[in-house]
Amino acid sequence: MSEQENIFRAYLQVAVFCEKVLREADGVLSIIRIVDRFNVVGATAEMGPQVLRFMIVISFKAGFMRGKQTIRIRPKSPTGAELPSMDFPVLFEGDDDRGTAIAFEVNWAANEEGLYWWDICLNEELVTRMPLRVTYQRMGLPMVGGG
């Protein structure tokens, strides 16, 4: 078996939305309940701002990458509007198969239903995109009177 072709950047290992992350005593991450959709229920005909709570996990293996780098997460709304981005400084050190991982909680206000795309960049280079769909369902109104 031949070696994997060398590319002069880090290798993406994981990029995922989930409900919970456990960091074990030995440093190993356990990703619990991977999600890519939120179903929101409300009383109005149109969805108002909804705060969604979830975790994001992003992990890279170093490959040829060394030193201080920046992971940027850029969400985009279903209409294509760019939402505030998040930057995370990371350090790549050691062997090619060593890496870095970030795992953090997000309390995020979704203002519209539809498909949101979250661009994952390493040093301004787009590495992957994560889809997150928000659906909205109006609650049924109670029946009044007898029949």
DSSP file (Angstrom, degrees, kcal/mol; ACC not computed):
  #  RESIDUE AA STRUCTURE BP1 BP2  ACC     N-H-->O    O-->H-N    N-H-->O    O-->H-N    TCO  KAPPA ALPHA  PHI   PSI    X-CA   Y-CA   Z-CA
    1    1 A M              0   0    0      0, 0.0     2,-0.1     0, 0.0     0, 0.0   0.000 360.0 360.0 360.0 133.8    0.0    0.0    0.0
    2    2 A S        -     0   0    0      1,-0.1     3,-0.1     3,-0.0     2,-0.0  -0.438 360.0 -95.2 -85.0 159.2    1.4    3.4   -0.9
    3    3 A E        -     0   0    0     -2,-0.1    -1,-0.1     1,-0.1     2,-0.1  -0.326  48.9 -93.0 -66.5 152.5    1.6    6.4    1.3
    4    4 A Q        -     0   0    0      1,-0.1    -1,-0.1     3,-0.0     3,-0.0  -0.429  53.5 -93.2 -64.0 142.2   -1.2    9.0    1.2
    5    5 A E        -     0   0    0      1,-0.1     2,-0.4    -2,-0.1    -1,-0.1  -0.340  44.7-116.5 -58.1 133.4   -0.4   11.8   -1.3
    6    6 A N        -     0   0    0     -3,-0.1     2,-0.4     2,-0.1    -1,-0.1  -0.599  33.0-176.7 -77.7 127.8    1.2   14.6    0.6
    7    7 A I        -     0   0    0     -2,-0.4     2,-1.6     2,-0.2    57,-0.5  -0.957  32.0-122.9-119.1 145.9   -0.7   17.9    0.6
    8    8 A F  S    S+     0   0    0     -2,-0.4     2,-0.3    55,-0.1    55,-0.1  -0.316  84.4  62.3 -91.8  55.5    0.9   20.9    2.2
    9    9 A R  S    S-     0   0    0     -2,-1.6    55,-0.8    56,-0.1    -2,-0.2  -0.941  92.4 -75.4-157.9 175.2   -1.9   21.6    4.7
   10   10 A A        -     0   0    0     -2,-0.3     2,-0.5    53,-0.2    52,-0.2  -0.342  43.8-118.8 -75.7 161.3   -3.6   20.0    7.6
   11   11 A Y  E     -A   61   0A   0     50,-2.7    50,-3.0    54,-0.1     2,-0.3  -0.894  21.0-126.6-104.6 127.3   -6.0   17.1    7.2
   12   12 A L  E     +A   60   0A   0     -2,-0.5    48,-0.3    48,-0.2     3,-0.1  -0.575  31.4 172.1 -70.5 127.8   -9.6   17.6    8.4
   13   13 A Q  E     +     0   0A   0     46,-3.3     2,-0.3     1,-0.4    47,-0.2   0.814  63.7   3.1-101.0 -47.0  -10.5   14.7   10.8
   14   14 A V  E     +A   59   0A   0     45,-1.7    45,-2.7     2,-0.0    -1,-0.4  -1.000  48.1 169.4-145.5 139.3  -13.9   15.8   12.2
   15   15 A A  E     +A   58   0A   0     -2,-0.3     2,-0.3    43,-0.2    43,-0.2  -0.826  33.8 141.6-146.9 109.1  -16.4   18.7   11.6
   16   16 A V  E     -A   57   0A   0     41,-2.3    41,-2.5    -2,-0.3     2,-0.4  -0.996  47.6-132.8-153.5 148.7  -19.7   18.1   13.3
   17   17 A F  E     +AB  56  35A   0     18,-0.5    18,-1.9    -2,-0.3     2,-0.3  -0.843  41.4 162.1 -94.9 141.5  -22.6   19.6   15.2
   18   18 A C  E     -AB  55  34A   0     37,-2.2    37,-3.2    -2,-0.4    16,-0.2  -0.945  47.7-119.0-152.4 173.8  -23.7   17.5   18.2
   19   19 A E  E    S+     0   0A   0     13,-1.6     2,-0.3    14,-1.4    14,-0.2   0.832  91.4   3.9 -85.2 -35.8  -25.6   17.6   21.5
   20   20 A K  E     - B   0  32A   0     12,-1.7    12,-3.0    35,-0.1     2,-0.4  -0.996  54.3-155.8-153.4 149.7  -22.7   16.8   23.9
   21   21 A V  E     - B   0  31A   0     -2,-0.3     2,-0.5    10,-0.2    10,-0.2  -0.999   8.9-160.6-129.7 130.5  -19.0   16.2   24.0
   22   22 A L  E     - B   0  30A   0      8,-2.7     8,-2.6    -2,-0.4     2,-0.7  -0.937   3.9-158.3-107.7 130.9  -17.2   14.2   26.6
   23   23 A R  E     - B   0  29A   0     -2,-0.5     6,-0.2     6,-0.2     5,-0.1  -0.925  21.0-147.0-107.9 107.8  -13.4   14.7   27.1
   24   24 A E    >   -     0   0    0      4,-2.9     3,-2.3    -2,-0.7     6,-0.0  -0.161  27.2-100.6 -71.4 165.8  -12.2   11.6   28.8
   25   25 A A  T 3  S+     0   0    0      1,-0.3    -1,-0.1     2,-0.1    -2,-0.0   0.797 123.9  55.1 -58.1 -30.9   -9.3   11.5   31.3
   26   26 A D  T 3  S-     0   0    0      2,-0.1    -1,-0.3     1,-0.0     3,-0.1   0.369 122.8-105.2 -86.0   6.2   -7.0   10.3   28.6
   27   27 A G  S <  S+     0   0    0     -3,-2.3     2,-0.2     1,-0.3    -2,-0.1   0.388  74.3 140.4  89.8  -3.2   -7.9   13.2   26.3
   28   28 A V        -     0   0    0     -5,-0.1    -4,-2.9     1,-0.0     2,-0.3  -0.547  45.6-135.1 -77.1 137.0  -10.1   11.2   24.0
   29   29 A L  E     -B   23   0A   0     -2,-0.2     2,-0.5    -6,-0.2    -6,-0.2  -0.728  11.7-160.9 -91.7 139.9  -13.3   12.9   22.8
   30   30 A S  E     -B   22   0A   0     -8,-2.6    -8,-2.7    -2,-0.3     2,-0.6  -0.991  10.2-151.9-117.0 123.0  -16.6   11.2   22.7
   31   31 A I  E     -B   21   0A   0     -2,-0.5     2,-0.5   -10,-0.2   -10,-0.2  -0.851  12.8-159.7 -99.1 120.8  -19.2   12.9   20.4
   32   32 A I  E     -B   20   0A   0    -12,-3.0   -12,-1.7    -2,-0.6   -13,-1.6  -0.877  58.7  -7.6-109.9 129.5  -22.8   12.3   21.5
   33   33 A R  E    S-     0   0A   0     -2,-0.5   -14,-1.4   -15,-0.2    -1,-0.2   0.977  71.5-142.4  55.8  77.9  -25.9   12.7   19.3
   34   34 A I  E     -B   18   0A   0    -16,-0.2     2,-0.3    -3,-0.2   -16,-0.3  -0.489  23.6-168.0 -65.9 132.9  -24.7   14.2   16.0
   35   35 A V  E     +B   17   0A   0    -18,-1.9   -18,-0.5    -2,-0.2     3,-0.1  -0.923  32.8 164.0-126.9 150.7  -27.3   16.7   14.7
   36   36 A D  S    S+     0   0    0     -2,-0.3    97,-2.5     1,-0.2     2,-0.3   0.193  70.2  53.2-142.7  12.0  -27.8   18.5   11.4
   37   37 A R  E     -d  133   0B   0     95,-0.2     2,-0.4    78,-0.0    -1,-0.2  -0.991  54.8-163.5-152.1 138.9  -31.4   19.6   11.9
   38   38 A F  E     -d  134   0B   0     95,-2.6    97,-2.8    -2,-0.3     2,-0.7  -0.996  10.3-155.3-123.1 127.2  -33.4   21.6   14.4
   39   39 A N  E     -d  135   0B   0     -2,-0.4     2,-0.4    95,-0.2    97,-0.2  -0.905  15.8-165.0-102.4 113.5  -37.2   21.4   14.4
   40   40 A V  E     -d  136   0B   0     95,-3.1    97,-2.4    -2,-0.7     2,-0.4  -0.815   4.2-160.6-103.9 137.1  -38.7   24.5   16.0
   41   41 A V  E     +d  137   0B   0     -2,-0.4     2,-0.3    95,-0.2    97,-0.2  -0.947  19.6 160.8-117.2 137.6  -42.3   24.8   17.1
   42   42 A G  E     -d  138   0B   0     95,-1.8    97,-3.5    -2,-0.4     5,-0.1  -0.920  45.9-119.9-149.2 175.1  -44.0   28.1   17.8
   43   43 A A  S    S+     0   0    0     -2,-0.3     2,-0.2    95,-0.2    95,-0.1   0.564  85.5  77.8 -95.4 -11.4  -47.4   29.8   18.1
   44   44 A T  S    S-     0   0    0      2,-0.2    -2,-0.2     1,-0.1    95,-0.1  -0.561  83.4-118.8-100.8 164.2  -47.0   32.3   15.2
   45   45 A A  S    S+     0   0    0     -2,-0.2     2,-0.3    93,-0.1    93,-0.1   0.857 101.3  44.0 -67.4 -35.3  -47.4   31.9   11.5
   46   46 A E  S    S-     0   0    0     91,-0.1     2,-0.3    66,-0.0    -2,-0.2  -0.848  94.8-106.5-111.6 147.7  -43.7   32.9   10.9
   47   47 A M        -     0   0    0     -2,-0.3    66,-0.1    -4,-0.1     3,-0.1  -0.549  31.9-158.7 -72.7 129.9  -40.7   31.9   12.9
   48   48 A G        -     0   0    0     -2,-0.3    62,-0.1     1,-0.2    -1,-0.0  -0.443  48.2 -54.2 -92.7 177.2  -39.3   34.5   15.2
   49   49 A P        -     0   0    0      0, 0.0     2,-0.4     0, 0.0    62,-0.2  -0.288  59.8-165.7 -55.6 133.2  -35.7   34.4   16.5
   50   50 A Q  E     - C   0 110A   0     60,-2.6    60,-3.1    -3,-0.1     2,-0.7  -0.988  16.2-137.5-125.8 128.0  -35.0   31.0   18.2
   51   51 A V  E     - C   0 109A   0     -2,-0.4     2,-0.4    58,-0.2    58,-0.3  -0.773  23.3-166.4 -86.9 119.2  -32.0   30.3   20.4
   52   52 A L  E     - C   0 108A   0     56,-3.6    56,-2.9    -2,-0.7     2,-0.5  -0.874   5.4-153.1-106.8 137.3  -30.6   26.9   19.5
   53   53 A R  E     + C   0 107A   0     -2,-0.4     2,-0.3    54,-0.2    54,-0.2  -0.946  34.0 127.6-116.4 125.3  -28.1   25.2   21.8
   54   54 A F  E     - C   0 106A   0     52,-2.1    52,-3.5    -2,-0.5     2,-0.3  -0.944  47.6-107.5-159.9 176.0  -25.5   22.7   20.5
   55   55 A M  E     -AC  18 105A   0    -37,-3.2   -37,-2.2    -2,-0.3     2,-0.4  -0.838  18.4-151.6-112.8 152.2  -21.8   21.9   20.4
   56   56 A I  E     -AC  17 104A   0     48,-2.3    48,-2.0    -2,-0.3     2,-0.4  -0.989   9.8-169.9-121.0 135.3  -19.4   22.1   17.5
   57   57 A V  E     +AC  16 103A   0    -41,-2.5   -41,-2.3    -2,-0.4     2,-0.4  -0.994   7.8 174.1-124.9 127.5  -16.4   19.8   17.2
   58   58 A I  E     +AC  15 102A   0     44,-2.6    44,-2.9    -2,-0.4     2,-0.4  -0.997   4.8 178.1-133.3 129.6  -13.6   20.4   14.7
   59   59 A S  E     -AC  14 101A   0    -45,-2.7   -46,-3.3    -2,-0.4   -45,-1.7  -0.997   5.1-174.4-136.2 135.6  -10.5   18.4   14.6
   60   60 A F  E     -AC  12 100A   0     40,-2.7    40,-2.0    -2,-0.4     2,-0.4  -0.926  19.5-138.6-122.8 150.0   -7.5   18.4   12.3
   61   61 A K  E     -AC  11  99A   0    -50,-3.0   -50,-2.7    -2,-0.3    38,-0.3  -0.889  27.6-124.5-101.5 143.5   -4.4   16.2   11.9
   62   62 A A    >   +     0   0    0     36,-3.7     3,-2.8    -2,-0.4     2,-0.3   0.844  40.4 165.8 -63.0 -41.3   -1.2   18.2   11.3
   63   63 A G  T 3  S-     0   0    0     33,-2.8    -1,-0.2    35,-0.3   -53,-0.2  -0.469  84.4 -21.0  56.3-123.0    0.1   16.7    8.1
   64   64 A F  T 3  S+     0   0    0    -55,-0.8    -1,-0.3   -57,-0.5     2,-0.2   0.509 113.2 114.1 -90.8  -5.7    2.7   19.3    7.1
   65   65 A M    <   +     0   0    0     -3,-2.8     2,-0.3   -56,-0.2   -56,-0.1  -0.449  39.6 171.1 -73.1 134.6    1.2   22.1    9.2
   66   66 A R        +     0   0    0     -2,-0.2    27,-0.2     2,-0.1     2,-0.1  -0.984  35.9  12.4-139.6 151.4    3.2   23.4   12.1
   67   67 A G  E    S-E   92   0B   0     25,-3.0    25,-2.5    -2,-0.3     2,-0.3  -0.301 100.3 -12.1  88.4-166.8    2.9   26.3   14.5
   68   68 A K  E     +E   91   0B   0     23,-0.2     2,-0.2    -2,-0.1    23,-0.2  -0.542  66.7 163.3 -77.6 131.6    0.2   28.7   15.3
   69   69 A Q  E     -E   90   0B   0     21,-2.8    21,-2.4    -2,-0.3     2,-0.4  -0.799  30.2-121.3-136.7 176.4   -2.8   28.7   13.0
   70   70 A T  E     -E   89   0B   0     -2,-0.2    53,-3.0    19,-0.2     2,-0.5  -0.989   8.9-157.4-131.3 127.2   -6.4   30.0   13.0
   71   71 A I  E     -EF  88 122B   0     17,-2.8    17,-2.6    -2,-0.4     2,-0.4  -0.893  17.6-167.3 -95.7 127.5   -9.6   28.1   12.5
   72   72 A R  E     -EF  87 121B   0     49,-2.5    49,-3.0    -2,-0.5     2,-0.5  -0.962   9.5-160.8-118.2 134.7  -12.5   30.3   11.4
   73   73 A I  E     -EF  86 120B   0     13,-2.7    13,-2.3    -2,-0.4    47,-0.2  -0.971   9.7-175.5-114.7 121.8  -16.1   29.3   11.4
   74   74 A R  E     - F   0 119B   0     45,-2.5    45,-2.7    -2,-0.5     2,-0.2  -0.900   7.6-160.3-121.9 100.6  -18.4   31.5    9.1
   75   75 A P  E     - F   0 118B   0      0, 0.0     8,-2.7     0, 0.0     2,-0.4  -0.521   4.1-161.4 -78.1 149.1  -22.1   30.7    9.2
   76   76 A K  E     -GF  82 117B   0     41,-2.4    41,-1.6     6,-0.2     6,-0.2  -0.993  16.1-124.6-129.6 139.3  -24.3   31.9    6.3
   77   77 A S    >   -     0   0    0      4,-2.7     3,-2.1    -2,-0.4    40,-0.1  -0.197  34.6 -98.3 -73.8 168.2  -28.1   32.2    6.5
   78   78 A P  T 3  S+     0   0    0      0, 0.0    37,-0.1     0, 0.0    -1,-0.1   0.775 127.5  53.7 -58.6 -25.3  -30.5   30.5    4.1
   79   79 A T  T 3  S-     0   0    0      2,-0.1    37,-0.1    35,-0.0    -2,-0.0   0.442 123.9-105.8 -88.2   0.1  -30.6   33.7    2.1
   80   80 A G    <   +     0   0    0     -3,-2.1     2,-0.2     1,-0.3    36,-0.0   0.446  68.7 149.3  92.6   1.2  -26.8   33.8    1.8
   81   81 A A        -     0   0    0      1,-0.1    -4,-2.7    -5,-0.1     2,-0.4  -0.487  49.6-120.9 -69.7 134.8  -26.2   36.6    4.4
   82   82 A E  B     -G   76   0B   0     -6,-0.2    -6,-0.2    -2,-0.2    -1,-0.1  -0.636  27.9-156.1 -77.7 130.7  -22.9   36.2    6.2
   83   83 A L        -     0   0    0     -8,-2.7    -1,-0.0    -2,-0.4     0, 0.0  -0.579  40.7 -64.6 -99.7 165.9  -23.4   35.9   10.0
   84   84 A P        -     0   0    0      0, 0.0    -1,-0.2     0, 0.0     2,-0.1  -0.235  57.5-137.3 -55.7 133.4  -20.7   36.8   12.6
   85   85 A S        -     0   0    0    -11,-0.2     2,-0.4    -3,-0.1   -11,-0.2  -0.452   5.8-138.6 -89.7 165.1  -17.7   34.5   12.3
   86   86 A M  E     -E   73   0B   0    -13,-2.3   -13,-2.7    -2,-0.1     2,-0.4  -0.990  11.9-157.4-126.1 132.0  -15.8   32.9   15.1
   87   87 A D  E     -E   72   0B   0     -2,-0.4   -15,-0.2   -15,-0.2   -17,-0.0  -0.899   7.0-173.0-112.6 140.3  -12.0   32.6   15.2
   88   88 A F  E     -E   71   0B   0    -17,-2.6   -17,-2.8    -2,-0.4     2,-0.3  -0.968  17.7-140.7-133.3 115.9  -10.0   30.1   17.2
   89   89 A P  E     +E   70   0B   0      0, 0.0     2,-0.3     0, 0.0   -19,-0.2  -0.584  29.1 178.9 -73.1 137.0   -6.2   30.1   17.6
   90   90 A V  E     -E   69   0B   0    -21,-2.4   -21,-2.8    -2,-0.3     2,-0.4  -0.912  21.6-136.6-135.1 162.7   -4.8   26.6   17.5
   91   91 A L  E     -E   68   0B   0     -2,-0.3     2,-0.6   -23,-0.2   -23,-0.2  -0.985   8.0-160.6-126.2 125.2   -1.3   25.1   17.6
   92   92 A F  E     +E   67   0B   0    -25,-2.5   -25,-3.0    -2,-0.4     2,-0.3  -0.917  29.2 151.2-102.4 123.7    0.0   22.3   15.4
   93   93 A E        +     0   0    0     -2,-0.6   -31,-0.2   -27,-0.2     2,-0.1  -0.968  34.0  21.3-146.7 161.2    3.1   20.5   16.8
   94   94 A G  S    S+     0   0    0     -2,-0.3    -2,-0.0   -32,-0.1     0, 0.0  -0.460  96.8   1.3  86.2-153.7    4.7   17.1   16.7
   95   95 A D  S >  S-     0   0    0     -2,-0.1     3,-1.6     1,-0.1   -33,-0.3  -0.122  74.4-101.4 -72.1 167.2    4.3   14.4   14.2
   96   96 A D  T 3  S+     0   0    0      1,-0.3   -33,-2.8   -34,-0.2   -31,-0.1   0.805 121.7  52.3 -57.7 -32.5    2.2   14.4   11.1
   97   97 A D  T 3  S+     0   0    0    -35,-0.2    -1,-0.3   -36,-0.1     2,-0.2   0.453  90.9  92.4 -89.7   0.2   -0.5   12.3   12.8
   98   98 A R    <   +     0   0    0     -3,-1.6   -36,-3.7   -35,-0.1   -35,-0.3  -0.552  55.7 155.7 -83.7 158.8   -0.8   14.6   15.8
   99   99 A G  E     -C   61   0A   0    -38,-0.3     2,-0.3    -2,-0.2   -38,-0.2  -0.751  35.4 -98.4-156.8-156.6   -3.3   17.4   15.6
  100  100 A T  E     -C   60   0A   0    -40,-2.0   -40,-2.7    -2,-0.2     2,-0.4  -0.987  23.0-166.4-144.4 149.6   -5.6   19.8   17.3
  101  101 A A  E     -C   59   0A   0     -2,-0.3     2,-0.4   -42,-0.2   -42,-0.2  -0.998   5.4-161.5-139.6 142.5   -9.3   19.8   18.2
  102  102 A I  E     +C   58   0A   0    -44,-2.9   -44,-2.6    -2,-0.4     2,-0.4  -0.974  10.5 176.6-119.7 141.1  -11.7   22.4   19.3
  103  103 A A  E     +C   57   0A   0     -2,-0.4     2,-0.3   -46,-0.2   -46,-0.2  -0.964  14.9 156.3-142.7 123.0  -15.0   21.6   21.0
  104  104 A F  E     -C   56   0A   0    -48,-2.0   -48,-2.3    -2,-0.4     2,-0.3  -0.987  39.3-109.7-151.0 155.7  -17.3   24.3   22.3
  105  105 A E  E     -C   55   0A   0     -2,-0.3     2,-0.4   -50,-0.2   -50,-0.2  -0.642  28.2-158.5 -87.7 143.8  -20.9   25.1   23.1
  106  106 A V  E     -C   54   0A   0    -52,-3.5   -52,-2.1    -2,-0.3     2,-0.6  -0.987  15.4-169.8-124.2 129.4  -23.0   27.5   20.9
  107  107 A N  E     +C   53   0A   0     -2,-0.4     2,-0.4   -54,-0.2   -54,-0.2  -0.937  31.1 179.3-111.6 102.0  -26.1   29.4   21.9
  108  108 A W  E     -C   52   0A   0    -56,-2.9   -56,-3.6    -2,-0.6     2,-0.8  -0.883  28.6-138.0-120.1 133.7  -27.1   30.6   18.5
  109  109 A A  E     -C   51   0A   0     -2,-0.4     2,-0.5   -58,-0.3   -58,-0.2  -0.798  16.1-161.6 -93.7 110.0  -30.0   32.7   17.4
  110  110 A A  E     -C   50   0A   0    -60,-3.1   -60,-2.6    -2,-0.8     3,-0.1  -0.806   7.4-175.2 -88.8 127.2  -31.6   31.4   14.2
  111  111 A N        +     0   0    0     -2,-0.5     2,-0.3   -62,-0.2    -1,-0.1   0.545  64.6  23.7-101.4  -9.8  -33.7   34.2   12.6
  112  112 A E  S    S-     0   0    0    -62,-0.1     2,-0.2     2,-0.1    -1,-0.2  -0.990  77.6-110.5-151.5 156.0  -35.2   32.2    9.7
  113  113 A E        +     0   0    0     -2,-0.3     2,-0.3   -66,-0.1    22,-0.2  -0.552  68.8  69.4 -86.1 158.3  -35.9   28.7    8.8
  114  114 A G  E    S- H   0 134B   0     20,-2.9    20,-2.8    -2,-0.2     2,-0.6  -0.867  87.8 -31.4 133.1-166.5  -34.0   27.0    6.0
  115  115 A L  E     - H   0 133B   0     -2,-0.3     2,-0.4    18,-0.2    18,-0.2  -0.806  49.7-165.4 -97.2 117.0  -30.5   25.6    5.4
  116  116 A Y  E     - H   0 132B   0     16,-2.9    16,-2.6    -2,-0.6     2,-0.5  -0.811   8.1-150.1 -96.2 138.8  -27.6   27.4    7.1
  117  117 A W  E     -FH  76 131B   0    -41,-1.6   -41,-2.4    -2,-0.4     2,-0.7  -0.947   3.3-159.4-111.6 131.8  -24.1   26.7    5.8
  118  118 A W  E     -FH  75 130B   0     12,-2.6    12,-2.5    -2,-0.5     2,-0.3  -0.925  11.9-150.6-111.6 106.8  -21.2   26.9    8.2
  119  119 A D  E     -FH  74 129B   0    -45,-2.7   -45,-2.5    -2,-0.7     2,-0.6  -0.608   4.1-154.2 -78.7 133.6  -17.9   27.3    6.4
  120  120 A I  E     -FH  73 128B   0      8,-3.0     7,-3.3    -2,-0.3     8,-1.4  -0.948  18.5-178.9-110.9 118.5  -14.8   25.9    8.2
  121  121 A C  E     -FH  72 126B   0    -49,-3.0   -49,-2.5    -2,-0.6     2,-0.5  -0.907  21.9-156.5-120.1 144.9  -11.6   27.6    7.2
  122  122 A L  E >  S-FH  71 125B   0      3,-2.3     3,-1.5    -2,-0.4   -51,-0.2  -0.977  88.5 -17.1-117.8 115.5   -8.0   27.1    8.3
  123  123 A N  T 3  S-     0   0    0    -53,-3.0    -1,-0.2    -2,-0.5   -52,-0.1   0.921 129.9 -52.4  53.2  48.2   -5.9   30.2    7.8
  124  124 A E  T 3  S+     0   0    0    -54,-0.3     2,-0.6     1,-0.2    -1,-0.3   0.414 112.1 121.5  72.3  -0.1   -8.6   31.7    5.5
  125  125 A E  E <   - H   0 122B   0     -3,-1.5    -3,-2.3     1,-0.0     2,-0.3  -0.848  68.2-122.0 -95.8 124.4   -8.7   28.6    3.2
  126  126 A L  E     + H   0 121B   0     -2,-0.6    -5,-0.2    -5,-0.2     3,-0.1  -0.473  36.4 170.5 -64.5 125.5  -12.1   26.9    3.0
  127  127 A V  E     -     0   0B   0     -7,-3.3     2,-0.3     1,-0.4    -6,-0.2   0.793  59.8 -25.4-104.6 -44.3  -11.7   23.3    4.1
  128  128 A T  E     - H   0 120B   0     -8,-1.4    -8,-3.0   -10,-0.0    -1,-0.4  -0.965  52.5-125.5-160.3 171.7  -15.3   22.2    4.3
  129  129 A R  E     - H   0 119B   0     -2,-0.3   -10,-0.2   -10,-0.2  -114,-0.0  -0.993  15.8-152.8-128.8 137.2  -18.9   23.3    4.8
  130  130 A M  E     - H   0 118B   0    -12,-2.5   -12,-2.6    -2,-0.4     2,-0.3  -0.942  12.5-144.0-110.9 123.2  -21.3   22.0    7.4
  131  131 A P  E     - H   0 117B   0      0, 0.0     2,-0.4     0, 0.0   -14,-0.2  -0.666  17.3-179.1 -86.7 141.0  -25.1   22.1    6.7
  132  132 A L  E     - H   0 116B   0    -16,-2.6   -16,-2.9    -2,-0.3     2,-0.4  -0.933  11.4-157.3-138.8 114.3  -27.5   22.9    9.5
  133  133 A R  E     -dH  37 115B   0    -97,-2.5   -95,-2.6    -2,-0.4     2,-0.5  -0.763   4.1-164.6 -97.1 135.6  -31.2   22.9    8.7
  134  134 A V  E     -dH  38 114B   0    -20,-2.8   -20,-2.9    -2,-0.4     2,-0.3  -0.983   9.9-173.0-116.9 122.1  -33.8   24.8   10.8
  135  135 A T  E     -d   39   0B   0    -97,-2.8   -95,-3.1    -2,-0.5     2,-0.4  -0.845   8.4-151.3-112.7 153.2  -37.5   23.9   10.2
  136  136 A Y  E     -d   40   0B   0     -2,-0.3     2,-0.4   -97,-0.2   -95,-0.2  -0.984  11.1-176.8-128.6 134.4  -40.5   25.7   11.7
  137  137 A Q  E     -d   41   0B   0    -97,-2.4   -95,-1.8    -2,-0.4     2,-0.3  -0.995  23.5-132.7-130.1 125.6  -43.9   24.2   12.5
  138  138 A R  E     -d   42   0B   0     -2,-0.4   -95,-0.2   -97,-0.2   -93,-0.1  -0.581  31.9-112.2 -74.2 136.0  -46.7   26.3   13.9
  139  139 A M        -     0   0    0    -97,-3.5     2,-0.1    -2,-0.3    -1,-0.1  -0.383  35.3-103.7 -64.7 145.1  -48.5   24.6   16.8
  140  140 A G        -     0   0    0      1,-0.1    -1,-0.1    -2,-0.1     3,-0.0  -0.473  35.2-120.8 -67.4 141.3  -52.0   23.5   16.2
  141  141 A L        -     0   0    0     -2,-0.1    -1,-0.1     1,-0.1     2,-0.1  -0.626  31.3-104.8 -82.9 143.3  -54.6   25.7   17.7
  142  142 A P        -     0   0    0      0, 0.0     2,-0.2     0, 0.0    -1,-0.1  -0.379  35.9-110.2 -67.6 145.2  -57.0   24.1   20.2
  143  143 A M        -     0   0    0     -2,-0.1     2,-0.4    -3,-0.0    -3,-0.0  -0.557  30.8-152.1 -74.2 136.9  -60.5   23.4   19.0
  144  144 A V        +     0   0    0     -2,-0.2     2,-0.0     2,-0.1    -1,-0.0  -0.932  54.5   8.4-113.5 135.2  -63.2   25.6   20.6
  145  145 A G  S    S-     0   0    0     -2,-0.4     2,-0.2     2,-0.0    -2,-0.0  -0.089  84.6 -78.2  88.5 170.6  -66.8   24.5   21.0
  146  146 A G              0   0    0      1,-0.1    -2,-0.1    -2,-0.0     0, 0.0  -0.503 360.0 360.0-103.3 172.8  -68.4   21.1   20.5
  147  147 A G              0   0    0     -2,-0.2    -1,-0.1     0, 0.0    -2,-0.0   0.382 360.0 360.0-146.0 360.0  -69.5   19.4   17.5
